[in-house]
């Protein structure tokens, strides 16, 4: 069992930055792939970024590529999402998630993830 707790959300002006953190319980954090998803009001949850167990491989949605960076510190059981050049369309609840593994490499599908945090709100004003 893995428990995930996100933090770092808030209100920021367009062009600003935020750093989200997701702290995981348990001793097996390094055995999980980690992902960030987001859900805006009235929209489906969408993939944002993913990072492999070792941190060697990272993947991003096209909408955030070049602006967001996912990273992890396995010694601290924490995954981060650095968000720069924020836009109003980035406004959403951001969730971190943990996956034991990906079937067919589908890191962008939310049903590949076994554990989810409660989410943290990010609001970007224009």
Order of alpha helices (4+ residues) and beta strands (2+ residues): beta-beta-beta-beta-beta-beta-beta-beta-beta-beta-beta
